[in-house]
Amino acid sequence: MDKNNKKKEIIDDLVEQLKNTKLEEYKNIFEELDSDSDGVITSKKINLSTIDNSLLLTLTPLLEILQKKNMKMDFKLFSKCLDKILKNKKLKI
């Protein structure tokens, strides 16, 4: 294996580790929000008591959508929405 392939392999491994770490963090947040541990969050069944204020501000667009659309959000959708919020994209569902 030449040096370029080795570097690419190392970078790919690091990117994968970062993705996994990000997903673990998202999962921890989602589990805190999921008040009844049923795998979905809604505006009516959500636990905000353990979320710190800065994270709560970040999550506000997502929480507003939950309330306005009266929808359920599973972890997959939550993580996609949170990615968009953190990348400063306008969140549309």
LUMFIDREN-887574 format. One record per residue: x, y, z of N, C-alpha, C, CB in turn; residue in three letters. Coordinates in pm, 1 decimal. Glycine has a CB too. Layout:
<rs>
<<X Y Z> <X Y Z> <X Y Z> <X Y Z> "Ala">;
...
</rs>
This chain:
<rs>
<<85.7 -118.2 0.0> <0.0 0.0 0.0> <89.7 123.7 0.0> <-97.2 0.3 123.5> "Met">;
<<66.1 214.8 -93.8> <149.1 334.1 -98.4> <103.3 435.7 6.0> <145.8 396.2 -238.5> "Asp">;
<<182.3 542.5 22.4> <155.8 641.7 126.9> <21.3 711.7 108.9> <266.5 745.0 129.0> "Lys">;
<<-14.1 742.9 -16.4> <-141.2 812.5 -40.4> <-260.7 727.0 -0.4> <-153.0 851.9 -187.5> "Asn">;
<<-256.5 598.7 -31.9> <-366.0 509.6 6.8> <-373.9 495.7 157.9> <-348.5 371.7 -57.8> "Asn">;
<<-259.3 488.8 222.3> <-255.7 478.0 368.2> <-315.1 603.4 433.3> <-111.0 455.8 416.9> "Lys">;
<<-277.9 721.4 380.6> <-332.3 846.8 433.7> <-483.8 852.1 414.7> <-265.7 968.1 365.0> "Lys">;
<<-529.2 812.4 297.3> <-672.8 812.1 270.0> <-745.5 718.3 365.7> <-700.0 771.0 124.3> "Lys">;
<<-687.1 603.0 390.5> <-747.4 506.4 482.3> <-756.2 564.2 623.5> <-666.6 375.3 483.4> "Glu">;
<<-652.6 631.4 667.1> <-650.7 692.8 800.4> <-755.7 802.6 809.3> <-510.7 750.0 832.6> "Ile">;
<<-764.6 886.6 706.3> <-864.0 993.6 704.4> <-1005.0 936.3 703.9> <-843.3 1084.2 582.4> "Ile">;
<<-1027.8 834.6 623.3> <-1159.6 770.3 620.2> <-1197.9 714.7 756.5> <-1161.7 658.5 516.3> "Asp">;
<<-1101.6 653.7 825.0> <-1126.4 600.9 959.5> <-1162.0 712.9 1057.3> <-1003.5 524.1 1010.2> "Asp">;
<<-1090.3 824.3 1049.7> <-1117.8 937.3 1138.6> <-1255.9 996.5 1112.3> <-1010.7 1045.3 1121.6> "Leu">;
<<-1292.1 1009.2 985.7> <-1424.5 1061.4 950.4> <-1533.1 969.3 1005.9> <-1439.1 1075.6 796.4> "Val">;
<<-1514.0 839.8 992.9> <-1611.9 743.8 1043.9> <-1624.1 753.0 1196.3> <-1573.0 601.0 1002.6> "Glu">;
<<-1512.2 770.2 1263.8> <-1515.2 784.9 1409.4> <-1589.7 911.5 1450.2> <-1372.7 787.3 1465.8> "Gln">;
<<-1568.2 1020.9 1377.1> <-1638.1 1145.7 1407.0> <-1788.2 1132.1 1384.6> <-1582.7 1259.3 1321.3> "Leu">;
<<-1827.4 1064.7 1278.4> <-1969.4 1041.3 1252.1> <-2032.0 961.2 1365.6> <-1988.5 967.6 1118.0> "Lys">;
<<-1962.8 858.3 1409.0> <-2015.1 775.2 1517.8> <-2027.9 854.5 1647.8> <-1924.7 653.7 1539.7> "Asn">;
<<-1929.0 938.8 1676.4> <-1932.9 1021.4 1796.9> <-2049.3 1118.8 1790.1> <-1800.6 1097.7 1815.3> "Thr">;
<<-2069.7 1180.6 1673.7> <-2180.3 1274.7 1656.2> <-2313.5 1203.4 1676.5> <-2174.9 1340.1 1516.5> "Lys">;
<<-2328.0 1085.8 1618.5> <-2453.0 1011.1 1633.6> <-2477.3 971.5 1779.1> <-2450.9 886.2 1545.2> "Leu">;
<<-2371.9 937.4 1850.2> <-2386.6 904.1 1992.5> <-2435.8 1025.4 2071.0> <-2252.6 853.7 2050.9> "Glu">;
<<-2380.5 1143.6 2039.0> <-2424.0 1265.9 2106.2> <-2570.0 1295.7 2073.8> <-2335.0 1384.6 2065.5> "Glu">;
<<-2607.9 1282.3 1947.1> <-2746.3 1303.3 1906.6> <-2838.4 1205.5 1978.9> <-2760.9 1288.1 1754.4> "Tyr">;
<<-2794.7 1080.4 1989.2> <-2876.6 977.9 2054.3> <-2898.0 1012.5 2201.7> <-2810.5 838.7 2040.8> "Lys">;
<<-2792.3 1060.2 2267.7> <-2804.7 1099.8 2408.6> <-2905.6 1213.4 2425.1> <-2667.8 1142.6 2464.6> "Asn">;
<<-2900.5 1311.6 2335.5> <-2995.6 1422.9 2341.5> <-3137.0 1371.3 2317.9> <-2959.7 1532.0 2237.4> "Ile">;
<<-3151.9 1287.8 2213.6> <-3283.7 1234.4 2180.4> <-3341.3 1155.7 2297.3> <-3275.8 1145.7 2055.9> "Phe">;
<<-3260.1 1072.9 2359.7> <-3307.8 992.2 2472.6> <-3348.6 1079.2 2590.5> <-3200.0 893.4 2516.4> "Glu">;
<<-3279.5 1192.9 2610.9> <-3320.6 1285.1 2716.9> <-3456.0 1348.3 2685.1> <-3214.5 1394.5 2736.5> "Glu">;
<<-3477.2 1378.9 2557.2> <-3603.1 1441.2 2515.8> <-3719.6 1343.1 2517.5> <-3588.6 1500.4 2377.1> "Leu">;
<<-3691.9 1216.8 2490.5> <-3795.5 1113.4 2479.2> <-3846.3 1076.1 2618.2> <-3740.7 987.7 2405.7> "Asp">;
<<-3945.8 1149.4 2664.7> <-3991.0 1139.7 2803.2> <-4042.7 1001.7 2843.2> <-4097.9 1239.9 2826.8> "Ser">;
<<-4102.1 928.8 2749.9> <-4155.8 796.6 2784.5> <-4077.0 681.0 2721.2> <-4301.2 787.9 2741.5> "Asp">;
<<-3963.3 713.6 2662.7> <-3872.6 612.7 2604.2> <-3940.5 522.6 2501.4> <-3814.0 526.5 2714.2> "Ser">;
<<-4031.2 581.6 2423.0> <-4099.8 501.8 2320.2> <-4034.7 512.3 2182.0> <-4244.6 545.1 2310.5> "Asp">;
<<-3925.6 586.7 2173.2> <-3854.2 597.6 2046.8> <-3900.6 711.1 1957.8> <-3866.6 471.3 1972.9> "Gly">;
<<-3994.7 792.3 2005.4> <-4040.0 910.8 1931.1> <-4059.7 1026.6 2028.3> <-4172.4 881.3 1853.4> "Val">;
<<-4043.0 1146.1 1974.2> <-4072.9 1264.9 2052.9> <-4185.6 1341.2 1983.1> <-3945.7 1354.9 2070.6> "Ile">;
<<-4268.5 1404.9 2061.7> <-4375.1 1491.2 2012.0> <-4374.9 1615.7 2099.2> <-4515.7 1418.9 2014.1> "Thr">;
<<-4448.1 1716.2 2057.0> <-4454.1 1838.3 2138.7> <-4525.1 1813.6 2271.4> <-4525.4 1950.3 2061.8> "Ser">;
<<-4609.3 1712.0 2276.5> <-4683.3 1681.2 2399.5> <-4608.7 1585.4 2491.2> <-4818.0 1622.5 2365.1> "Lys">;
<<-4521.9 1504.2 2432.6> <-4446.2 1406.8 2512.1> <-4296.6 1431.9 2491.7> <-4484.0 1259.5 2472.4> "Lys">;
<<-4247.9 1532.5 2562.1> <-4106.6 1567.7 2550.4> <-4057.4 1616.7 2686.4> <-4084.1 1676.6 2440.0> "Ile">;
<<-3936.2 1579.9 2719.7> <-3877.2 1620.4 2846.8> <-3770.1 1725.6 2820.2> <-3817.5 1498.0 2922.5> "Asn">;
<<-3798.0 1849.2 2858.0> <-3702.1 1957.2 2838.8> <-3628.3 1993.2 2967.3> <-3772.3 2079.2 2784.9> "Leu">;
<<-3663.5 1928.9 3076.3> <-3609.8 1966.9 3207.1> <-3459.7 1943.2 3221.7> <-3681.8 1891.3 3314.2> "Ser">;
<<-3403.5 1848.9 3146.7> <-3261.2 1819.0 3161.3> <-3175.6 1883.2 3052.0> <-3240.2 1669.5 3160.5> "Thr">;
<<-3238.4 1957.8 2961.9> <-3166.9 2018.9 2850.3> <-3117.3 2157.3 2891.4> <-3257.7 2028.2 2724.7> "Ile">;
<<-2987.2 2181.9 2871.7> <-2935.1 2313.1 2911.5> <-2983.3 2420.2 2813.2> <-2779.5 2311.0 2917.8> "Asp">;
<<-2976.9 2544.1 2857.4> <-3035.8 2655.7 2782.6> <-2976.0 2674.7 2644.1> <-3019.9 2782.4 2860.3> "Asn">;
<<-2845.2 2659.8 2630.5> <-2785.0 2680.4 2498.6> <-2830.3 2573.2 2400.3> <-2632.0 2680.9 2509.0> "Ser">;
<<-2841.1 2449.0 2446.4> <-2891.0 2342.9 2359.9> <-3038.8 2364.9 2328.9> <-2869.7 2205.1 2425.3> "Leu">;
<<-3113.1 2410.4 2426.6> <-3254.8 2438.1 2405.8> <-3274.2 2544.7 2297.5> <-3320.4 2483.1 2537.4> "Leu">;
<<-3190.6 2646.7 2299.0> <-3196.9 2749.8 2194.3> <-3165.6 2689.7 2057.3> <-3098.4 2864.9 2225.6> "Leu">;
<<-3069.7 2601.9 2052.3> <-3034.5 2535.7 1926.5> <-3150.0 2451.0 1875.0> <-2909.8 2448.6 1944.8> "Thr">;
<<-3217.5 2384.3 1966.8> <-3327.5 2294.4 1929.0> <-3459.2 2366.1 1900.5> <-3349.5 2193.8 2037.8> "Leu">;
<<-3467.2 2494.3 1928.3> <-3593.4 2567.3 1914.1> <-3659.9 2549.6 1777.2> <-3569.5 2713.5 1938.8> "Thr">;
<<-3588.3 2562.2 1664.7> <-3656.9 2542.9 1535.5> <-3720.3 2404.1 1522.7> <-3558.5 2564.4 1420.8> "Pro">;
<<-3652.2 2304.1 1571.9> <-3703.3 2167.9 1568.3> <-3826.6 2154.1 1657.1> <-3594.8 2069.0 1611.9> "Leu">;
<<-3821.1 2211.3 1774.2> <-3933.8 2204.8 1867.4> <-4055.9 2279.4 1814.2> <-3893.3 2262.1 2002.9> "Leu">;
<<-4030.7 2390.3 1746.1> <-4141.2 2466.0 1686.1> <-4211.7 2384.5 1577.9> <-4089.7 2598.0 1626.9> "Glu">;
<<-4134.2 2313.1 1498.0> <-4193.0 2228.8 1393.3> <-4276.0 2117.1 1456.5> <-4082.3 2169.0 1302.1> "Ile">;
<<-4223.2 2055.5 1560.8> <-4299.4 1951.2 1629.6> <-4435.7 2003.2 1673.7> <-4221.3 1898.7 1750.7> "Leu">;
<<-4434.9 2123.8 1728.2> <-4558.6 2180.2 1780.2> <-4653.1 2223.3 1667.8> <-4527.8 2298.7 1870.5> "Gln">;
<<-4601.0 2295.8 1569.8> <-4686.3 2346.6 1461.6> <-4748.4 2234.7 1379.5> <-4606.3 2437.6 1370.6> "Lys">;
<<-4669.5 2131.4 1353.2> <-4717.9 2022.5 1266.9> <-4778.4 1907.4 1347.2> <-4603.7 1969.8 1180.4> "Lys">;
<<-4774.1 1919.2 1480.2> <-4826.4 1814.0 1567.5> <-4778.5 1676.0 1521.3> <-4980.6 1818.5 1570.7> "Asn">;
<<-4647.6 1664.5 1506.1> <-4591.4 1543.1 1448.5> <-4509.5 1463.2 1548.0> <-4506.7 1577.4 1330.2> "Met">;
<<-4482.6 1339.2 1511.4> <-4392.7 1252.2 1586.0> <-4259.5 1250.8 1513.5> <-4451.1 1107.7 1600.9> "Lys">;
<<-4151.6 1244.6 1590.7> <-4018.9 1244.0 1532.4> <-3938.0 1130.5 1592.7> <-3948.6 1379.2 1554.2> "Met">;
<<-3891.4 1040.2 1506.1> <-3805.4 932.7 1553.9> <-3659.5 979.3 1550.0> <-3824.9 803.9 1468.4> "Asp">;
<<-3568.6 893.4 1592.9> <-3429.1 933.9 1601.5> <-3370.7 966.8 1464.9> <-3347.6 825.2 1667.2> "Phe">;
<<-3407.0 890.7 1364.0> <-3352.1 914.7 1230.2> <-3387.6 1055.2 1181.4> <-3404.4 809.1 1130.7> "Lys">;
<<-3513.2 1092.9 1193.4> <-3556.2 1226.2 1151.1> <-3495.8 1333.3 1241.6> <-3710.0 1236.1 1152.0> "Leu">;
<<-3490.6 1306.6 1370.3> <-3430.7 1400.0 1465.9> <-3285.9 1430.1 1428.8> <-3438.0 1343.2 1608.6> "Phe">;
<<-3209.0 1327.0 1397.3> <-3067.5 1347.9 1366.1> <-3050.3 1424.7 1234.8> <-2994.5 1213.2 1358.1> "Ser">;
<<-3136.7 1399.2 1135.7> <-3130.1 1475.2 1010.4> <-3162.9 1622.1 1035.1> <-3226.9 1415.8 905.7> "Lys">;
<<-3266.0 1647.0 1114.3> <-3304.8 1784.5 1145.8> <-3196.4 1856.1 1224.4> <-3435.2 1786.3 1224.4> "Cys">;
<<-3139.3 1788.3 1320.6> <-3034.4 1849.2 1401.7> <-2911.2 1879.6 1317.0> <-2997.0 1757.4 1518.6> "Leu">;
<<-2878.4 1792.0 1223.1> <-2768.7 1820.1 1129.7> <-2794.1 1949.6 1053.9> <-2750.7 1703.8 1030.8> "Asp">;
<<-2915.3 1965.4 1002.5> <-2949.2 2086.0 926.5> <-2941.0 2210.1 1014.6> <-3089.7 2073.7 866.1> "Lys">;
<<-2990.8 2200.3 1135.1> <-2985.8 2314.1 1226.8> <-2841.4 2352.6 1254.3> <-3058.7 2281.4 1358.7> "Ile">;
<<-2759.3 2255.1 1281.9> <-2619.6 2283.1 1316.1> <-2539.1 2332.8 1196.7> <-2554.4 2158.9 1372.8> "Leu">;
<<-2586.9 2304.5 1077.5> <-2521.7 2355.2 956.4> <-2584.7 2486.4 911.8> <-2530.0 2251.7 843.3> "Lys">;
<<-2670.8 2542.7 996.2> <-2737.9 2670.1 973.0> <-2822.3 2672.7 846.0> <-2636.4 2779.4 966.7> "Asn">;
<<-2880.6 2559.2 814.0> <-2972.6 2554.6 701.3> <-3113.1 2578.8 755.0> <-2963.3 2417.7 625.0> "Lys">;
<<-3195.5 2634.9 671.2> <-3334.8 2653.6 711.3> <-3400.8 2516.7 717.1> <-3410.8 2748.8 612.6> "Lys">;
<<-3464.7 2490.3 826.1> <-3527.2 2360.2 849.3> <-3667.3 2360.4 792.9> <-3529.6 2325.6 999.2> "Leu">;
<<-3692.9 2269.1 697.1> <-3826.8 2255.6 638.6> <-3867.4 2110.9 646.0> <-3830.9 2306.4 491.6> "Lys">;
<<-3986.6 2088.4 696.0> <-4039.9 1951.2 700.1> <-4178.2 1953.9 641.6> <-4042.0 1893.2 845.4> "Ile">;
</rs>
